[in-house]
């Protein structure tokens, strides 16, 4: 017989999934000054700091 998950484990999973929804993956295209080709800068950041990430050069 398989073990069933305890009630405390389910509560921890719900808290973790709620916290995970506050993070997002941001991809920004950056142009190389030498060749003119685009490269991509990726980060996983908190949703409140997305605009700051996109504004930085």
Phi and psi in radians as a Rosetta constraint file:
Dihedral C 1 N 2 CA 2 C 2 CIRCULARHARMONIC -1.465 0.35
Dihedral N 2 CA 2 C 2 N 3 CIRCULARHARMONIC 2.590 0.35
Dihedral C 2 N 3 CA 3 C 3 CIRCULARHARMONIC -1.360 0.35
Dihedral N 3 CA 3 C 3 N 4 CIRCULARHARMONIC 2.508 0.35
Dihedral C 3 N 4 CA 4 C 4 CIRCULARHARMONIC -1.618 0.35
Dihedral N 4 CA 4 C 4 N 5 CIRCULARHARMONIC 2.620 0.35
Dihedral C 4 N 5 CA 5 C 5 CIRCULARHARMONIC -1.224 0.35
Dihedral N 5 CA 5 C 5 N 6 CIRCULARHARMONIC 2.449 0.35
Dihedral C 5 N 6 CA 6 C 6 CIRCULARHARMONIC -1.310 0.35
Dihedral N 6 CA 6 C 6 N 7 CIRCULARHARMONIC 2.842 0.35
Dihedral C 6 N 7 CA 7 C 7 CIRCULARHARMONIC -1.121 0.35
Dihedral N 7 CA 7 C 7 N 8 CIRCULARHARMONIC -0.645 0.35
Dihedral C 7 N 8 CA 8 C 8 CIRCULARHARMONIC -1.157 0.35
Dihedral N 8 CA 8 C 8 N 9 CIRCULARHARMONIC -0.652 0.35
Dihedral C 8 N 9 CA 9 C 9 CIRCULARHARMONIC -1.144 0.35
Dihedral N 9 CA 9 C 9 N 10 CIRCULARHARMONIC -0.667 0.35
Dihedral C 9 N 10 CA 10 C 10 CIRCULARHARMONIC -1.153 0.35
Dihedral N 10 CA 10 C 10 N 11 CIRCULARHARMONIC -0.678 0.35
Dihedral C 10 N 11 CA 11 C 11 CIRCULARHARMONIC -1.150 0.35
Dihedral N 11 CA 11 C 11 N 12 CIRCULARHARMONIC -0.722 0.35
Dihedral C 11 N 12 CA 12 C 12 CIRCULARHARMONIC -1.116 0.35
Dihedral N 12 CA 12 C 12 N 13 CIRCULARHARMONIC -0.698 0.35
Dihedral C 12 N 13 CA 13 C 13 CIRCULARHARMONIC -1.122 0.35
Dihedral N 13 CA 13 C 13 N 14 CIRCULARHARMONIC -0.675 0.35
Dihedral C 13 N 14 CA 14 C 14 CIRCULARHARMONIC -1.152 0.35
Dihedral N 14 CA 14 C 14 N 15 CIRCULARHARMONIC -0.707 0.35
Dihedral C 14 N 15 CA 15 C 15 CIRCULARHARMONIC -1.158 0.35
Dihedral N 15 CA 15 C 15 N 16 CIRCULARHARMONIC -0.708 0.35
Dihedral C 15 N 16 CA 16 C 16 CIRCULARHARMONIC -1.166 0.35
Dihedral N 16 CA 16 C 16 N 17 CIRCULARHARMONIC -0.710 0.35
Dihedral C 16 N 17 CA 17 C 17 CIRCULARHARMONIC -1.213 0.35
Dihedral N 17 CA 17 C 17 N 18 CIRCULARHARMONIC -0.589 0.35
Dihedral C 17 N 18 CA 18 C 18 CIRCULARHARMONIC -1.180 0.35
Dihedral N 18 CA 18 C 18 N 19 CIRCULARHARMONIC -0.664 0.35
Dihedral C 18 N 19 CA 19 C 19 CIRCULARHARMONIC -1.228 0.35
Dihedral N 19 CA 19 C 19 N 20 CIRCULARHARMONIC -0.609 0.35
Dihedral C 19 N 20 CA 20 C 20 CIRCULARHARMONIC -1.163 0.35
Dihedral N 20 CA 20 C 20 N 21 CIRCULARHARMONIC -0.447 0.35
Dihedral C 20 N 21 CA 21 C 21 CIRCULARHARMONIC -1.240 0.35
Dihedral N 21 CA 21 C 21 N 22 CIRCULARHARMONIC -0.216 0.35
Dihedral C 21 N 22 CA 22 C 22 CIRCULARHARMONIC -1.512 0.35
Dihedral N 22 CA 22 C 22 N 23 CIRCULARHARMONIC -0.046 0.35
Dihedral C 22 N 23 CA 23 C 23 CIRCULARHARMONIC -1.926 0.35
Dihedral N 23 CA 23 C 23 N 24 CIRCULARHARMONIC 2.579 0.35
Dihedral C 23 N 24 CA 24 C 24 CIRCULARHARMONIC -2.497 0.35
Dihedral N 24 CA 24 C 24 N 25 CIRCULARHARMONIC 2.674 0.35
Dihedral C 24 N 25 CA 25 C 25 CIRCULARHARMONIC -1.668 0.35
Dihedral N 25 CA 25 C 25 N 26 CIRCULARHARMONIC 2.191 0.35
Dihedral C 25 N 26 CA 26 C 26 CIRCULARHARMONIC -2.025 0.35
Dihedral N 26 CA 26 C 26 N 27 CIRCULARHARMONIC 2.313 0.35
Dihedral C 26 N 27 CA 27 C 27 CIRCULARHARMONIC -2.096 0.35
Dihedral N 27 CA 27 C 27 N 28 CIRCULARHARMONIC 2.205 0.35
Dihedral C 27 N 28 CA 28 C 28 CIRCULARHARMONIC -2.155 0.35
Dihedral N 28 CA 28 C 28 N 29 CIRCULARHARMONIC 2.290 0.35
Dihedral C 28 N 29 CA 29 C 29 CIRCULARHARMONIC -1.468 0.35
Dihedral N 29 CA 29 C 29 N 30 CIRCULARHARMONIC 2.235 0.35
Dihedral C 29 N 30 CA 30 C 30 CIRCULARHARMONIC -2.144 0.35
Dihedral N 30 CA 30 C 30 N 31 CIRCULARHARMONIC 2.260 0.35
Dihedral C 30 N 31 CA 31 C 31 CIRCULARHARMONIC -1.559 0.35
Dihedral N 31 CA 31 C 31 N 32 CIRCULARHARMONIC 2.288 0.35
Dihedral C 31 N 32 CA 32 C 32 CIRCULARHARMONIC -1.302 0.35
Dihedral N 32 CA 32 C 32 N 33 CIRCULARHARMONIC 2.274 0.35
Dihedral C 32 N 33 CA 33 C 33 CIRCULARHARMONIC -1.215 0.35
Dihedral N 33 CA 33 C 33 N 34 CIRCULARHARMONIC -0.481 0.35
Dihedral C 33 N 34 CA 34 C 34 CIRCULARHARMONIC -1.336 0.35
Dihedral N 34 CA 34 C 34 N 35 CIRCULARHARMONIC -0.981 0.35
Dihedral C 34 N 35 CA 35 C 35 CIRCULARHARMONIC -1.729 0.35
Dihedral N 35 CA 35 C 35 N 36 CIRCULARHARMONIC -0.334 0.35
Dihedral C 35 N 36 CA 36 C 36 CIRCULARHARMONIC 1.443 0.35
Dihedral N 36 CA 36 C 36 N 37 CIRCULARHARMONIC -0.003 0.35
Dihedral C 36 N 37 CA 37 C 37 CIRCULARHARMONIC -1.380 0.35
Dihedral N 37 CA 37 C 37 N 38 CIRCULARHARMONIC 2.683 0.35
Dihedral C 37 N 38 CA 38 C 38 CIRCULARHARMONIC -1.591 0.35
Dihedral N 38 CA 38 C 38 N 39 CIRCULARHARMONIC 2.454 0.35
Dihedral C 38 N 39 CA 39 C 39 CIRCULARHARMONIC -2.137 0.35
Dihedral N 39 CA 39 C 39 N 40 CIRCULARHARMONIC 2.860 0.35
Dihedral C 39 N 40 CA 40 C 40 CIRCULARHARMONIC -2.068 0.35
Dihedral N 40 CA 40 C 40 N 41 CIRCULARHARMONIC 2.289 0.35
Dihedral C 40 N 41 CA 41 C 41 CIRCULARHARMONIC -1.852 0.35
Dihedral N 41 CA 41 C 41 N 42 CIRCULARHARMONIC 2.135 0.35
Dihedral C 41 N 42 CA 42 C 42 CIRCULARHARMONIC -2.018 0.35
Dihedral N 42 CA 42 C 42 N 43 CIRCULARHARMONIC 2.469 0.35
Dihedral C 42 N 43 CA 43 C 43 CIRCULARHARMONIC -2.608 0.35
Dihedral N 43 CA 43 C 43 N 44 CIRCULARHARMONIC 2.654 0.35
Dihedral C 43 N 44 CA 44 C 44 CIRCULARHARMONIC -1.892 0.35
Dihedral N 44 CA 44 C 44 N 45 CIRCULARHARMONIC 1.979 0.35
Dihedral C 44 N 45 CA 45 C 45 CIRCULARHARMONIC -2.311 0.35
Dihedral N 45 CA 45 C 45 N 46 CIRCULARHARMONIC 2.908 0.35
Dihedral C 45 N 46 CA 46 C 46 CIRCULARHARMONIC -1.190 0.35
Dihedral N 46 CA 46 C 46 N 47 CIRCULARHARMONIC 2.527 0.35
Dihedral C 46 N 47 CA 47 C 47 CIRCULARHARMONIC -1.099 0.35
Dihedral N 47 CA 47 C 47 N 48 CIRCULARHARMONIC -0.389 0.35
Dihedral C 47 N 48 CA 48 C 48 CIRCULARHARMONIC -1.325 0.35
Dihedral N 48 CA 48 C 48 N 49 CIRCULARHARMONIC -0.308 0.35
Dihedral C 48 N 49 CA 49 C 49 CIRCULARHARMONIC -1.869 0.35
Dihedral N 49 CA 49 C 49 N 50 CIRCULARHARMONIC 0.244 0.35
Dihedral C 49 N 50 CA 50 C 50 CIRCULARHARMONIC -1.121 0.35
Dihedral N 50 CA 50 C 50 N 51 CIRCULARHARMONIC -0.802 0.35
Dihedral C 50 N 51 CA 51 C 51 CIRCULARHARMONIC -1.101 0.35
Dihedral N 51 CA 51 C 51 N 52 CIRCULARHARMONIC -0.656 0.35
Dihedral C 51 N 52 CA 52 C 52 CIRCULARHARMONIC -1.102 0.35
Dihedral N 52 CA 52 C 52 N 53 CIRCULARHARMONIC -0.718 0.35
Dihedral C 52 N 53 CA 53 C 53 CIRCULARHARMONIC -1.122 0.35
Dihedral N 53 CA 53 C 53 N 54 CIRCULARHARMONIC -0.729 0.35
Dihedral C 53 N 54 CA 54 C 54 CIRCULARHARMONIC -1.291 0.35
Dihedral N 54 CA 54 C 54 N 55 CIRCULARHARMONIC -0.460 0.35
Dihedral C 54 N 55 CA 55 C 55 CIRCULARHARMONIC -1.391 0.35
Dihedral N 55 CA 55 C 55 N 56 CIRCULARHARMONIC -0.473 0.35
Dihedral C 55 N 56 CA 56 C 56 CIRCULARHARMONIC -1.202 0.35
Dihedral N 56 CA 56 C 56 N 57 CIRCULARHARMONIC 2.606 0.35
